Amino acid sequence: PKATTIFYAKKIDANTFQFLGEVGGIKEAGYYSLAPEIDSNSNFYFSSDRIDGKTSKIYRGVFKDGKISDVAMIPVNQKRAWDPATFNGSAMYYTESETLFDNWNIGFSSGGNVLQNINTDNMEYAPSIAQNQLEIFFSKADTKSAFGILSGIKSKIYMATREKTSEPFG
């Protein structure tokens, strides 16, 4: 049976973390839960296939004392979605695709054209947004399929910037 465990640690200084154990309230037997992200308001975001065991969606809960409570799916325009990246819940970027293995792109919860210069016919995924939302980091592979990554095509990390949050990333 598939299942995953998410762990957490406390930052001691720039180079040291204290392992604190498993995050409670997230693990469900027979389902994956992965790609965690927590914001400064203690909102805990993660991907899971808990709806049907096949389709990954993004969930949010409240993190307190090592446990997640009030877990609910986020109502964004999601196909298959994982790798959430958020800034205090006001903007969510994530990886999305029609199928699990083909043409991953980065999605944005508010829609619009802010990603028009980032998404291509190849694979863009694993976004991370700066707090000011003027920089985004993401992975890109010159392939249209996850099988290309598995067969050795290298991924690279990219950064894109913009002057205002209302503009597309360059």
Solvent accessible surface area in square Angstrom, and as a share of the most:
residue,aa,sasa,rsa
1,P,175,1.10
2,K,64,0.27
3,A,43,0.33
4,T,36,0.21
5,T,45,0.26
6,I,14,0.07
7,F,115,0.48
8,Y,58,0.22
9,A,50,0.39
10,K,115,0.49
11,K,127,0.54
12,I,94,0.48
13,D,73,0.38
14,A,84,0.65
15,N,139,0.72
16,T,62,0.36
17,F,121,0.51
18,Q,91,0.41
19,F,137,0.57
20,L,82,0.41
21,G,15,0.14
22,E,80,0.36
23,V,0,0.00
24,G,21,0.20
25,G,56,0.53
26,I,1,0.01
27,K,100,0.42
28,E,71,0.32
29,A,92,0.71
30,G,27,0.26
31,Y,64,0.24
32,Y,93,0.35
33,S,2,0.01
34,L,73,0.36
35,A,28,0.22
36,P,67,0.42
37,E,54,0.24
38,I,84,0.43
39,D,17,0.09
40,S,92,0.60
41,N,93,0.48
42,S,46,0.29
43,N,33,0.17
44,F,12,0.05
45,Y,1,0.00
46,F,0,0.00
47,S,1,0.01
48,S,2,0.02
49,D,11,0.05
50,R,37,0.14
51,I,97,0.49
52,D,72,0.37
53,G,20,0.19
54,K,152,0.64
55,T,32,0.18
56,S,17,0.11
57,K,32,0.14
58,I,0,0.00
59,Y,13,0.05
60,R,91,0.33
61,G,1,0.01
62,V,63,0.36
63,F,38,0.16
64,K,144,0.61
65,D,126,0.65
66,G,8,0.08
67,K,131,0.55
68,I,10,0.05
69,S,59,0.38
70,D,115,0.59
71,V,49,0.28
72,A,61,0.47
73,M,86,0.38
74,I,12,0.06
75,P,121,0.76
76,V,31,0.18
77,N,132,0.68
78,Q,22,0.10
79,K,93,0.39
80,R,48,0.18
81,A,0,0.00
82,W,25,0.09
83,D,28,0.15
84,P,6,0.04
85,A,1,0.01
86,T,11,0.06
87,F,56,0.23
88,N,52,0.26
89,G,40,0.39
90,S,78,0.50
91,A,6,0.05
92,M,10,0.04
93,Y,0,0.00
94,Y,4,0.01
95,T,0,0.00
96,E,29,0.13
97,S,4,0.02
98,E,129,0.58
99,T,64,0.37
100,L,79,0.39
101,F,82,0.34
102,D,66,0.34
103,N,67,0.34
104,W,34,0.12
105,N,24,0.12
106,I,2,0.01
107,G,5,0.05
108,F,36,0.15
109,S,42,0.27
110,S,80,0.52
111,G,36,0.35
112,G,79,0.76
113,N,80,0.41
114,V,13,0.08
115,L,15,0.07
116,Q,106,0.47
117,N,86,0.44
118,I,7,0.03
119,N,47,0.24
120,T,57,0.33
121,D,98,0.51
122,N,38,0.20
123,M,0,0.00
124,E,0,0.00
125,Y,31,0.12
126,A,41,0.32
127,P,9,0.06
128,S,60,0.38
129,I,22,0.11
130,A,23,0.18
131,Q,140,0.62
132,N,89,0.46
133,Q,26,0.12
134,L,49,0.24
135,E,60,0.27
136,I,0,0.00
137,F,80,0.33
138,F,13,0.05
139,S,18,0.11
140,K,39,0.16
141,A,1,0.00
142,D,99,0.51
143,T,17,0.10
144,K,123,0.52
145,S,25,0.16
146,A,7,0.05
147,F,117,0.49
148,G,11,0.10
149,I,47,0.24
150,L,134,0.67
151,S,92,0.59
152,G,49,0.47
153,I,70,0.36
154,K,159,0.68
155,S,48,0.31
156,K,126,0.53
157,I,140,0.71
158,Y,86,0.33
159,M,103,0.46
160,A,8,0.07
161,T,62,0.36
162,R,19,0.07
163,E,141,0.63
164,K,126,0.53
165,T,72,0.42
166,S,92,0.60
167,E,59,0.26
168,P,38,0.24
169,F,0,0.00
170,G,72,0.69
